[in-house]
Amino acid sequence: MQSIYCSIITIGDELLIGQTIDTNSAWIAKRLNEIGIQIKRRVAVGDSKEDILHALNEESIYADIIIITGGLGPTSDDITKPVLCEYFNSQLIENKEVLEHVIRIFTERKRQLLEVNLRQAMLPNNCKVLFNEVGTAPGMWFMKNEKIYISLPGVPFEMQHIITERVLPALQKHFITPQVLHRTIVTSGEGESFIANRLIEFEANLPASIKLAFLPKLGIVKLRLSAIGISDFLMDQWFDELKTILSNILVADYDVEIEQIIFNLLSQNNETLSIAESCTGGRLASVITSIKGSSTVFKGGIIPYSIEAKINVLNVPQQTIENFTAISEETALSMAENCLAKMNSTYAISVTGNLEKQIGETFVWIGLAKQGYSIAKKLHVFYDREKNAVLVTNTALNLLRLFILHKPY
């Protein structure tokens, strides 16, 4: 079965200067890969007619599908539609359905409708309109020399809506795509290079049709097996071997974030969590509350950033801090135990330490507590403040997972 390739072109000066981060391409690539369409190239260009035209010509050499995002707004710097008219030898005409939709949106939102907003209904006369129920800028579908060109708004939630509701179903009708298989494991406790060293023989023996990818984050490493055109049985055989080799650091055998795992464990057991975090400043609580339904398991968090707050708010004994310092096993244990008592939760986790890279030893203490039992673990950190905060958050959550499951930590 012939492979289908797609190139993604993102448009906007703000992307080139780093003012806006391109998250659209990653989202599109993931969704296309799920239906067996491979991403050939990703290209970013500015708000320049010549650059856009060049990118369209260039990418049509390599890809069967060219997806363009950005430049479809109502302002003068949004030039995608006029450029597409030139490329496809078309002209802008008013689309009645889109015009009625734009008017309805502004009326329902009680916002003033300007002439510039009405221009959203002006579309190339030879495109297929991809209707956008959640915004005013529709998508457009063109055909040229047997290649498909799809132009989408750059606003992420609008682009995602059109891709999901319009583009993916149409592409699946247009192409017969091969089955793409993915298997992902999540690990914690070893770095990427150590894991790679353990997998040298495994990777050498993999069939050519199966690819192994390392997807590292600070404190977490995901590994993905990918293949096209093989059986589930064969893929599962290799996946089981991978899980066996890395069983001691295996967190999950599917693609999931560590905070979701914590939520699932607590929900399944009807248990709750509270957090006392100093150096991470609320990051732990933030990732937990990013999970839908987290209010059912999360009692609350305290950020006793100063020594005074540790003593006066969290009731850490002043003598404990004077004898052992604020960054110590004893302080971390007291923070976790007192948080547990104050919040009346099943589990509590505490973090106290120094995230600033400095000469000498830089470390964080992570405390874990449940009724009648508490422990603390020392974590050495080596990066800048932001990276260390991510590392501590992921490591703390994995320690909590092990604590809940009564596994060695």
C-alpha positions as CSV (number, residue, x, y, z in Angstrom):
1,M,0.0,0.0,0.0
2,Q,1.4,3.4,-1.0
3,S,2.3,5.8,1.7
4,I,0.5,9.2,1.9
5,Y,2.6,12.2,2.8
6,C,1.6,15.6,4.1
7,S,3.5,18.9,4.5
8,I,2.4,21.5,7.0
9,I,3.0,25.2,6.3
10,T,2.5,27.6,9.2
11,I,2.1,31.3,8.3
12,G,2.9,34.3,10.4
13,D,5.8,36.7,11.3
14,E,5.0,36.0,15.0
15,L,6.1,32.4,14.5
16,L,9.5,33.4,13.0
17,I,10.4,35.8,15.8
18,G,9.3,33.4,18.6
19,Q,6.5,35.6,19.8
20,T,4.1,32.7,19.2
21,I,5.0,29.0,19.6
22,D,3.7,26.7,16.9
23,T,1.6,24.1,18.6
24,N,-0.6,23.6,15.6
25,S,1.9,21.5,13.6
26,A,2.4,19.1,16.5
27,W,-1.4,18.6,17.0
28,I,-2.0,18.2,13.2
29,A,0.9,15.7,12.9
30,K,-0.4,13.6,15.7
31,R,-4.0,13.4,14.3
32,L,-2.8,12.6,10.8
33,N,-0.5,9.9,12.0
34,E,-3.4,8.3,13.7
35,I,-5.1,7.7,10.4
36,G,-1.9,6.5,8.6
37,I,-0.8,9.8,6.9
38,Q,2.9,10.6,7.4
39,I,4.3,14.1,7.9
40,K,7.0,14.7,5.3
41,R,8.0,18.3,6.2
42,R,7.0,21.2,8.5
43,V,7.7,24.7,7.2
44,A,7.2,28.1,8.8
45,V,7.0,31.3,6.7
46,G,6.3,34.9,7.4
47,D,3.5,37.1,6.1
48,S,5.1,37.4,2.7
49,K,3.3,36.6,-0.6
50,E,6.5,35.5,-2.2
51,D,7.5,33.2,0.7
52,I,4.0,31.6,0.8
53,L,3.9,31.0,-2.9
54,H,7.4,29.5,-2.8
55,A,6.4,27.2,0.1
56,L,3.3,26.0,-1.7
57,N,5.3,25.2,-4.8
58,E,8.1,23.5,-2.9
59,E,6.0,21.4,-0.6
60,S,3.9,20.1,-3.6
61,I,7.0,18.3,-4.8
62,Y,7.2,16.2,-1.6
63,A,3.7,15.8,-0.4
64,D,0.3,14.6,-1.4
65,I,-1.4,16.9,1.0
66,I,-0.4,20.4,2.0
67,I,-2.0,21.9,5.1
68,I,-1.6,25.6,5.7
69,T,-2.5,27.3,9.0
70,G,-2.7,31.0,9.7
71,G,-3.2,34.3,7.9
72,L,-7.0,34.0,7.6
73,G,-8.0,36.7,10.0
74,P,-9.8,40.0,9.1
75,T,-6.7,42.3,9.5
76,S,-4.4,43.7,6.8
77,D,-1.5,41.4,7.7
78,D,-3.7,38.3,7.0
79,I,-2.8,37.7,3.4
80,T,-3.4,34.0,2.9
81,K,-6.7,34.2,1.0
82,P,-5.4,36.7,-1.7
83,V,-2.2,34.6,-2.1
84,L,-4.3,31.4,-2.5
85,C,-6.4,33.2,-5.1
86,E,-3.3,33.9,-7.1
87,Y,-1.9,30.4,-6.7
88,F,-5.2,28.7,-7.7
89,N,-6.1,31.3,-10.3
90,S,-9.4,32.2,-8.5
91,Q,-11.1,35.3,-7.2
92,L,-12.8,36.2,-3.9
93,I,-16.6,36.0,-3.8
94,E,-19.0,36.3,-1.0
95,N,-20.2,33.0,0.5
96,K,-23.8,33.5,1.8
97,E,-23.7,30.7,4.4
98,V,-20.4,32.0,5.9
99,L,-21.8,35.6,5.9
100,E,-24.9,34.5,7.8
101,H,-22.8,32.6,10.3
102,V,-20.5,35.6,10.9
103,I,-23.5,37.9,11.5
104,R,-25.1,35.4,13.8
105,I,-22.0,35.0,15.9
106,F,-21.6,38.8,16.4
107,T,-25.3,39.2,17.2
108,E,-25.3,36.4,19.7
109,R,-22.2,37.7,21.4
110,K,-23.6,41.3,21.4
111,R,-20.5,42.6,19.7
112,Q,-20.2,45.4,17.1
113,L,-20.0,44.0,13.6
114,L,-17.5,45.9,11.5
115,E,-16.9,45.8,7.7
116,V,-13.6,44.1,8.3
117,N,-15.4,41.2,10.0
118,L,-17.7,40.7,7.0
119,R,-14.7,40.1,4.8
120,Q,-14.4,36.6,6.5
121,A,-17.2,35.6,4.1
122,M,-15.1,36.5,1.0
123,L,-13.6,33.2,-0.2
124,P,-11.9,31.9,-3.4
125,N,-14.6,30.8,-5.9
126,N,-12.9,27.4,-6.6
127,C,-12.4,26.2,-3.1
128,K,-14.6,23.7,-1.1
129,V,-15.6,25.6,2.1
130,L,-14.7,23.8,5.4
131,F,-17.3,25.3,7.7
132,N,-16.2,26.6,11.1
133,E,-18.9,26.5,13.7
134,V,-16.7,27.8,16.5
135,G,-15.2,30.8,14.7
136,T,-15.6,33.2,11.8
137,A,-12.8,32.1,9.6
138,P,-13.7,29.0,7.5
139,G,-11.2,26.5,6.2
140,M,-10.7,25.9,2.5
141,W,-10.0,22.8,0.4
142,F,-8.3,23.0,-3.0
143,M,-7.2,20.5,-5.6
144,K,-4.3,21.1,-8.0
145,N,-2.3,18.6,-10.0
146,E,-3.9,15.8,-8.0
147,K,-2.6,17.3,-4.8
148,I,-4.8,18.4,-1.9
149,Y,-4.3,21.9,-0.3
150,I,-6.1,22.7,2.9
151,S,-6.0,26.2,4.4
152,L,-7.1,26.5,8.1
153,P,-7.3,29.3,10.6
154,G,-4.3,29.7,13.0
155,V,-6.4,29.9,16.1
156,P,-5.8,26.5,17.7
157,F,-9.3,25.6,18.9
158,E,-10.8,26.6,15.5
159,M,-8.2,24.7,13.5
160,Q,-8.7,21.6,15.7
161,H,-12.5,21.8,15.2
162,I,-12.2,21.9,11.4
163,I,-9.6,19.2,11.3
164,T,-11.7,16.9,13.5
165,E,-15.1,17.6,11.9
166,R,-14.2,18.2,8.3
167,V,-10.7,17.4,7.3
168,L,-10.0,13.9,8.8
169,P,-13.3,12.4,7.5
170,A,-12.7,13.8,4.0
171,L,-9.1,12.5,3.9
172,Q,-10.2,9.1,5.0
173,K,-12.7,9.0,2.2
174,H,-10.2,10.3,-0.4
175,F,-7.3,7.9,0.5
176,I,-6.9,4.3,1.5
177,T,-4.3,4.6,4.2
178,P,-2.2,1.8,5.8
179,Q,-2.9,0.8,9.5
180,V,-0.5,2.6,11.8
181,L,0.3,0.8,15.1
182,H,1.8,2.6,18.1
183,R,2.6,1.2,21.5
184,T,3.9,3.5,24.3
185,I,5.3,2.9,27.7
186,V,6.0,5.5,30.4
187,T,9.1,5.1,32.6
188,S,10.6,7.0,35.6
189,G,13.7,6.6,37.6
190,E,16.4,6.3,34.8
191,G,17.6,8.8,32.2
192,E,17.3,8.3,28.5
193,S,21.0,7.3,27.9
194,F,20.8,4.6,30.6
195,I,17.6,3.2,29.1
196,A,19.1,3.3,25.6
197,N,22.1,1.3,26.9
198,R,19.8,-1.3,28.3
199,L,18.0,-1.6,25.0
200,I,21.0,-2.0,22.6
201,E,20.3,-5.6,21.9
202,F,16.5,-5.2,21.8
203,E,16.8,-2.4,19.3
204,A,19.3,-4.3,17.2
205,N,16.9,-7.2,16.9
206,L,13.8,-5.2,16.0
207,P,12.4,-5.9,12.5
208,A,12.9,-3.1,10.0
209,S,9.2,-2.4,10.0
210,I,9.2,-1.4,13.7
211,K,10.8,1.8,15.0
212,L,11.7,2.7,18.5
213,A,11.5,6.3,19.6
214,F,12.6,7.9,22.9
215,L,10.4,10.7,24.2
216,P,12.2,12.1,27.2
217,K,11.0,14.7,29.7
218,L,12.6,15.7,32.9
219,G,12.0,12.9,35.4
220,I,10.0,10.9,32.8
221,V,11.0,9.0,29.6
222,K,8.3,7.6,27.2
223,L,9.3,5.0,24.7
224,R,7.2,4.4,21.6
225,L,7.1,1.5,19.2
226,S,5.7,2.4,15.8
227,A,5.0,0.3,12.7
228,I,3.0,0.4,9.5
229,G,1.5,-2.6,7.8
230,I,2.2,-5.3,10.4
231,S,-0.1,-7.4,12.6
232,D,-1.1,-6.5,16.2
233,F,0.2,-9.8,17.3
234,L,3.7,-9.2,16.1
235,M,3.7,-5.7,17.5
236,D,2.4,-6.9,20.9
237,Q,5.2,-9.5,21.1
238,W,7.9,-6.9,20.8
239,F,6.0,-4.5,23.1
240,D,5.8,-7.2,25.8
241,E,9.5,-7.8,25.5
242,L,10.2,-4.0,25.9
243,K,8.0,-3.9,29.0
244,T,9.8,-6.9,30.5
245,I,13.2,-5.4,30.0
246,L,12.2,-2.1,31.7
247,S,9.8,-3.6,34.2
248,N,11.6,-2.1,37.2
249,I,11.0,1.5,36.0
250,L,7.7,0.9,34.2
251,V,5.0,3.5,35.1
252,A,2.4,2.7,32.5
253,D,2.0,0.7,29.3
254,Y,0.0,3.3,27.5
255,D,0.6,7.0,26.7
256,V,-0.5,8.9,29.7
257,E,0.8,11.8,31.9
258,I,1.9,11.0,35.4
259,E,-0.7,13.4,37.0
260,Q,-3.5,11.4,35.2
261,I,-2.1,8.2,36.7
262,I,-2.2,9.8,40.2
263,F,-5.8,10.9,39.6
264,N,-6.8,7.5,38.4
265,L,-5.3,5.7,41.4
266,L,-6.9,8.1,43.9
267,S,-10.3,7.9,42.2
268,Q,-10.3,4.1,42.0
269,N,-9.7,3.8,45.8
270,N,-11.9,6.8,46.7
271,E,-8.8,8.5,48.3
272,T,-7.7,12.1,48.5
273,L,-4.5,14.1,48.3
274,S,-3.2,17.4,49.8
275,I,0.0,19.2,48.9
276,A,2.4,21.4,50.8
277,E,5.0,22.8,48.4
278,S,7.6,25.4,49.0
279,C,10.2,25.7,46.2
280,T,7.9,24.5,43.4
281,G,5.5,27.4,44.3
282,G,2.2,25.6,43.3
283,R,3.3,23.7,40.3
284,L,2.4,20.3,41.8
285,A,-1.1,21.6,42.6
286,S,-1.4,23.1,39.2
287,V,-0.7,19.8,37.3
288,I,-3.1,17.9,39.6
289,T,-5.9,20.4,39.1
290,S,-5.4,20.4,35.3
291,I,-7.1,17.0,35.3
292,K,-10.9,17.1,34.8
293,G,-12.7,16.0,37.9
294,S,-9.7,16.7,40.2
295,S,-11.9,18.2,42.8
296,T,-13.1,14.7,43.7
297,V,-9.6,13.7,44.9
298,F,-7.7,17.0,45.6
299,K,-8.3,18.5,49.1
300,G,-6.1,21.5,48.6
301,G,-2.6,22.9,48.7
302,I,-0.5,25.2,50.9
303,I,2.5,27.1,49.6
304,P,4.6,27.9,52.7
305,Y,7.4,29.6,50.8
306,S,9.0,31.4,53.7
307,I,10.3,30.0,56.9
308,E,7.7,32.0,58.8
309,A,4.9,30.4,56.7
310,K,6.2,27.0,57.4
311,I,6.1,27.7,61.1
312,N,3.0,29.8,61.4
313,V,0.8,28.3,58.7
314,L,1.9,24.7,58.5
315,N,3.0,24.4,62.1
316,V,6.5,23.1,61.4
317,P,8.2,23.4,64.7
318,Q,10.7,26.2,64.8
319,Q,13.2,24.0,66.6
320,T,13.0,21.5,63.6
321,I,14.1,24.3,61.2
322,E,16.7,25.6,63.6
323,N,18.2,22.2,64.2
324,F,18.0,20.8,60.7
325,T,17.3,23.8,58.4
326,A,14.3,24.4,56.2
327,I,15.7,22.2,53.5
328,S,16.0,18.9,55.3
329,E,14.4,15.5,55.7
330,E,12.9,16.5,59.0
331,T,11.3,19.6,57.6
332,A,9.9,17.8,54.6
333,L,8.4,15.1,56.9
334,S,6.9,17.7,59.2
335,M,5.4,19.6,56.2
336,A,3.8,16.4,54.8
337,E,2.5,15.2,58.2
338,N,1.0,18.5,59.2
339,C,-0.6,19.0,55.7
340,L,-2.2,15.6,56.0
341,A,-3.7,16.5,59.4
342,K,-4.8,20.0,58.3
343,M,-6.5,18.9,55.1
344,N,-7.7,15.5,56.5
345,S,-6.6,13.8,53.2
346,T,-5.6,10.2,52.6
347,Y,-2.1,11.2,51.4
348,A,0.0,14.4,51.6
349,I,3.1,15.3,49.6
350,S,5.6,18.1,50.5
351,V,8.4,19.7,48.7
352,T,11.2,21.9,50.1
353,G,14.5,22.7,48.6
354,N,16.6,25.0,46.3
355,L,15.9,25.1,42.6
356,E,18.7,27.5,41.8
357,K,21.7,26.1,40.1
358,Q,24.7,26.7,42.3
359,I,28.2,25.6,43.2
360,G,28.1,22.6,45.4
361,E,25.2,20.3,46.2
362,T,21.8,21.5,45.1
363,F,18.9,19.3,46.2
364,V,15.2,19.1,47.2
365,W,13.5,17.0,49.8
366,I,10.2,15.3,48.9
367,G,8.0,14.2,51.8
368,L,5.1,11.7,51.6
369,A,2.6,11.0,54.4
370,K,-0.4,8.9,55.1
371,Q,-2.0,8.0,58.4
372,G,0.6,6.5,60.7
373,Y,3.5,6.5,58.2
374,S,5.7,9.0,56.4
375,I,8.9,9.0,54.4
376,A,11.1,11.6,52.7
377,K,13.4,11.3,49.7
378,K,16.3,13.5,48.7
379,L,16.5,14.5,45.0
380,H,19.6,16.2,43.5
381,V,18.9,18.8,40.8
382,F,21.3,20.0,38.2
383,Y,19.5,22.3,35.8
384,D,18.2,25.9,35.8
385,R,15.2,26.9,37.9
386,E,12.5,26.1,35.4
387,K,13.9,22.7,34.4
388,N,14.5,21.8,38.1
389,A,10.8,22.7,38.9
390,V,9.6,20.3,36.2
391,L,12.0,17.6,37.3
392,V,10.9,17.9,40.9
393,T,7.2,17.8,40.0
394,N,7.5,14.7,37.9
395,T,9.7,12.9,40.3
396,A,7.5,13.8,43.3
397,L,4.4,12.5,41.5
398,N,6.1,9.2,40.6
399,L,7.2,8.8,44.2
400,L,3.6,9.4,45.3
401,R,2.5,6.7,42.8
402,L,4.9,4.2,44.3
403,F,3.8,5.3,47.8
404,I,0.2,4.6,47.0
405,L,1.0,1.3,45.4
406,H,3.2,0.2,48.3
407,K,6.1,-0.3,45.9
408,P,9.8,0.2,46.6
409,Y,11.0,3.8,46.2
